[in-house]
Amino acid sequence: MSDWLRTLEGTPAGHDLALALALGAAVLHALFGALQKGRHDPWLSRAAIDASYGLMALPFAVFVVPWPEPHMWPIFAGVFVIHAGYKLLQAATYDRAAFTVVYPVVRGTGPLVTVALAGLVFGERFSPGQWLGVACLSGGILALAGWNLRTVTAGRATMVPALWLAAGTGVFVAAYTTFDAYGIRATANPFTFLAWFFVIDSLLMPALTFRRWSGLGLSGILPLLRRGVFGALVAFASFGSIMLATRLDKVGEAAVLRETSTVFAALIGWLVLGERTGRVQIALMAVIAAGAVMVEMLG
């Protein structure tokens, strides 16, 4: 399969596949965020997910995919550091505010920074129409966060620090998107990067939360383990899809399209988490979707 993917890189067929992968990642990423935010402690939820996907990926990394080239190990070290910062900020953000408020801020900050970084690192260029689409998408996302902020009454005392943390998390999203795209392009076999990514990325959160698990008891651990296994499967599909999309086509376009996850996150927040969604929010979600369409069609 890796040989087939390499033949698609930089081709119209590769562009179409990257588009499908990025949109699929958007749906799955919103689901992944809701799994971490849900009714459990977000630190323990993330630890359960990370441990699950690390254990699942380990046999593939060791026995199935080709061994990483020597130059990949410093890249994996960078992956660990950047994703560690992202996870710590994200968990701290989810601790302090409603999912439908902070998630849009995280995802709205990321595209603008990612597009700029993709221009610096990969020499990608956006047309004026595409930049207008990015502005619509990010502006719609941030406006959605502002509207949600007006309607949320719970946790008002922690809302301001949560929003700052969310913006910082968005910068880390841009950093890991760009760096991961560099990493998956640096190895001959993209599945080598993916398998070792999930192994290495799984190490931090279980170690940080080890003491918290001891006081849960079996009745508290089992639901988290079930969530962890399901979240791991979602992570494989979500992060794997967006990483492959960035190898097949432009990093900036894939990153922007993924941020339509905000629309799906709002739907999950309304349908699953019981958070309100009104007409203004629906209109802003239409602006977000229109921005994503402009980025795709005006390139």
C-alpha positions in Angstrom: 0.0 0.0 0.0 2.9 2.4 0.7 4.1 1.9 -2.9 0.7 2.8 -4.2 0.5 6.0 -2.0 3.9 7.1 -3.3 2.7 6.9 -6.9 -0.2 9.3 -5.9 2.0 12.0 -4.3 1.6 15.3 -6.2 -0.9 14.0 -8.7 -4.6 15.0 -9.2 -5.7 11.6 -7.8 -3.5 12.2 -4.7 -5.1 15.6 -4.3 -8.6 14.1 -4.3 -7.6 11.4 -1.9 -6.0 14.0 0.4 -9.2 15.9 0.3 -11.2 12.9 1.4 -8.7 12.0 4.1 -8.7 15.5 5.5 -12.5 15.7 5.7 -12.7 12.3 7.2 -10.1 13.4 9.8 -12.3 16.4 10.6 -15.2 14.2 11.6 -13.1 11.8 13.6 -11.1 14.6 15.3 -14.3 16.2 16.6 -15.3 12.8 18.0 -11.8 12.3 19.5 -12.0 15.7 21.2 -15.5 14.8 22.7 -14.1 11.5 24.0 -11.4 13.3 25.9 -13.8 16.0 27.2 -16.7 13.7 28.1 -17.8 12.9 31.6 -14.5 11.5 32.7 -11.4 13.3 33.9 -9.8 14.6 30.7 -6.3 13.7 31.9 -7.3 10.1 32.6 -9.3 9.8 29.4 -6.3 10.9 27.3 -4.0 8.6 29.2 -6.4 5.6 28.6 -6.5 6.5 24.9 -2.7 7.0 24.6 -1.9 3.7 26.4 -4.4 1.8 24.2 -3.0 3.1 20.9 0.6 2.7 22.0 0.0 -1.0 22.9 -1.9 -1.6 19.6 0.8 0.1 17.5 3.8 -1.6 19.1 3.6 -5.0 17.3 3.2 -3.2 14.0 6.1 -0.9 14.7 8.4 -3.8 15.7 7.3 -6.6 13.4 5.4 -5.3 10.4 6.6 -2.0 9.0 10.2 -1.3 7.9 12.6 -0.1 10.7 13.0 3.7 10.8 16.0 5.1 9.0 18.6 6.6 11.4 17.7 10.2 10.6 14.2 9.6 11.8 15.0 9.2 15.5 15.7 13.0 16.1 12.5 13.7 14.2 10.6 11.3 16.6 12.2 13.1 19.5 10.8 16.4 18.2 7.4 14.8 17.7 7.4 13.7 21.3 8.2 17.2 22.6 5.7 19.1 20.5 2.9 16.6 21.1 3.6 16.7 24.9 3.2 20.4 25.0 0.0 20.1 23.0 -1.5 17.4 25.2 -0.7 19.3 28.5 -2.2 22.5 27.2 -5.3 20.7 25.8 -6.0 18.8 29.0 -5.6 21.9 31.1 -8.0 23.7 28.7 -10.7 21.0 28.9 -10.4 21.1 32.7 -11.5 24.7 32.8 -14.3 25.3 30.2 -17.1 23.9 28.1 -16.1 21.8 25.1 -18.1 24.0 22.6 -16.3 27.2 23.8 -12.6 26.1 23.9 -12.6 23.6 21.0 -13.4 26.3 18.4 -10.6 28.5 19.8 -8.1 25.7 19.5 -9.1 24.8 16.0 -9.6 28.4 14.8 -6.1 29.5 15.8 -4.4 26.5 14.2 -5.2 27.0 10.4 -3.8 30.6 10.2 -0.5 29.6 11.9 -0.3 26.3 9.9 -0.7 28.0 6.6 2.1 30.4 7.5 4.4 27.7 8.6 3.7 25.6 5.5 4.7 28.5 3.4 8.0 28.8 5.3 8.8 25.1 5.6 7.4 23.7 2.4 7.2 26.7 0.1 3.5 26.4 -0.3 1.6 29.4 -1.6 -2.1 30.3 -1.2 -4.1 32.4 -3.8 -5.9 35.5 -2.5 -9.2 33.6 -2.8 -7.8 30.8 -0.6 -6.6 33.3 2.0 -10.1 34.8 2.0 -11.4 31.2 2.6 -8.9 30.8 5.5 -10.1 34.1 7.0 -13.7 33.0 6.7 -13.0 29.6 8.3 -10.9 30.9 11.2 -13.1 34.0 11.7 -16.2 31.8 11.8 -14.6 29.4 14.2 -13.5 32.2 16.6 -16.9 33.9 16.3 -18.5 30.6 17.2 -16.4 30.4 20.3 -17.4 34.0 21.2 -21.1 33.3 20.7 -20.8 30.1 22.8 -19.0 32.1 25.5 -22.0 34.4 25.8 -24.4 31.5 26.5 -22.2 29.4 28.8 -22.9 30.0 32.5 -20.9 27.2 34.1 -17.2 27.8 34.9 -17.2 31.5 34.2 -14.4 32.1 36.7 -12.0 29.8 34.8 -13.2 30.9 31.3 -10.5 33.6 30.6 -7.5 31.4 31.5 -9.2 28.6 29.5 -9.4 30.7 26.4 -5.7 31.7 26.7 -4.8 28.0 27.1 -7.0 27.2 24.1 -5.2 29.8 21.9 -1.8 28.3 23.0 -3.1 24.9 22.2 -4.0 26.1 18.7 -0.4 27.2 18.2 0.8 23.8 19.2 -1.7 22.2 16.7 -0.1 24.2 14.0 3.4 23.2 15.2 2.7 19.5 15.3 0.8 19.5 12.0 3.8 21.1 10.2 6.4 19.0 12.0 4.5 15.7 11.5 4.1 16.5 7.8 7.9 17.0 7.7 8.4 13.7 9.5 6.1 11.6 7.4 7.7 13.0 4.2 11.2 12.2 5.6 10.8 8.4 5.6 10.4 6.1 2.6 7.4 4.3 4.1 4.7 6.5 5.6 3.4 3.6 7.7 6.8 3.4 9.5 6.3 7.0 10.7 2.7 6.3 11.7 3.4 3.2 13.7 6.3 4.7 15.6 4.5 7.9 16.0 1.7 6.2 18.0 4.2 4.2 20.1 6.3 7.2 21.0 3.3 9.5 21.5 1.7 7.1 23.9 4.4 7.4 26.6 3.7 10.7 28.3 0.1 10.8 29.6 0.0 7.3 31.2 3.2 8.2 33.1 1.9 11.5 34.2 -1.4 10.1 35.5 -0.1 6.9 37.1 -1.0 7.9 40.6 -4.5 9.0 39.7 -5.4 5.5 38.5 -4.6 3.9 41.9 -7.5 5.5 43.6 -10.2 4.7 41.0 -10.9 1.0 41.7 -12.1 -1.5 39.1 -15.5 0.1 38.7 -13.8 3.4 37.8 -11.1 1.9 35.6 -13.2 -0.3 33.3 -15.2 2.6 31.7 -12.0 4.5 31.0 -10.4 1.4 29.5 -13.4 1.0 27.2 -13.2 4.6 26.2 -9.4 4.2 25.7 -9.8 1.4 23.2 -12.5 3.1 21.2 -10.5 6.4 21.3 -7.4 4.6 20.1 -9.3 3.3 17.0 -10.6 6.8 16.4 -7.1 8.2 16.8 -5.6 5.8 14.3 -8.2 6.8 11.7 -8.1 10.5 12.5 -4.5 11.3 12.9 -3.4 8.7 10.3 -5.8 10.2 7.8 -4.5 13.8 8.2 -0.9 12.7 8.2 -1.3 10.8 5.0 -3.1 13.8 3.5 -0.2 16.1 4.3 2.2 13.6 2.5 0.0 13.3 -0.6 -0.8 17.0 -1.1 -0.4 20.5 0.4 0.0 20.7 4.2 -1.9 24.0 4.5 -4.9 22.9 2.5 -5.2 19.6 4.5 -4.9 21.5 7.8 -7.6 24.0 6.8 -10.0 21.3 5.7 -9.5 19.4 8.9 -10.7 22.4 10.9 -14.2 21.9 9.7 -14.1 19.5 12.6 -15.5 22.5 14.6 -18.8 22.0 12.8 -18.9 18.4 13.7 -17.8 19.2 17.3 -20.7 21.6 17.7 -23.1 18.8 16.6 -21.5 16.4 19.0 -21.7 19.0 21.8 -25.4 19.4 21.1 -26.4 15.8 20.5 -24.1 14.0 22.9 -22.9 16.4 25.6 -26.2 18.3 25.9 -24.7 21.7 25.0 -26.9 24.3 23.2 -26.8 24.9 19.5 -28.9 27.8 18.1 -29.5 29.6 14.8 -26.5 31.9 15.2 -24.2 29.0 15.7 -25.7 27.2 12.7 -25.1 30.3 10.6 -21.4 30.5 11.8 -20.9 26.8 11.0 -22.1 27.6 7.4 -19.5 30.4 7.2 -16.8 27.9 8.4 -17.9 25.3 5.8 -17.9 28.0 3.1 -14.4 29.0 4.0 -13.2 25.4 3.6 -14.9 25.2 0.2 -13.2 28.4 -0.9 -9.8 27.1 0.1 -10.4 23.9 -1.9 -12.0 25.5 -5.0 -10.0 28.7 -5.4 -6.5 27.1 -5.4 
